[in-house]
Amino acid sequence: MVPIRYDKNASITIFPNPVKDVVNVQLQMPTGAVSFKIIDGMGRMVKTISLRSSGSTLSNAIDITGLATGQYYIHAGSEIISFIKQQ
C-alpha cells in the first residue's frame, strides 16, 4: 500500500502494486466530489473515475484489465501516485 495526501484533509492509498486486473483505491476525505484520472507512461489519460465521498473512507476497485502492461499514474487532486500493470 502506498498512501498519498489528496489535500490537507484527505489521504489516498492504492493496492496492490504491481497490479494484474484490479487496483484498489481507498480515500479518506471530507464529503464531496472526487475525481481520479489514470495516465499511461506516455502521458495519455486512459481512464477517468468520478465518485462522491460521504465523509468517511471511500473504497473503489478499478478494473484495469483492458490496459497494456506498463507503468501508470493515478492523478487525484494535486497528487500523483504510480503503479505497475502486469500481465
Sequence and secondary structure as in RCSB ss.txt:
>XXXX:A:sequence
MVPIRYDKNASITIFPNPVKDVVNVQLQMPTGAVSFKIIDGMGRMVKTISLRSSGSTLSNAIDITGLATGQYYIH
AGSEIISFIKQQ
>XXXX:A:secstr
 EEEEEETTEEEEEE SSBSSEEEEEEE SSEEEEEEEEETTS EEEEEEEEE SSEEEEEEE TTS SEEEEEE
ETTEEEEEEE  
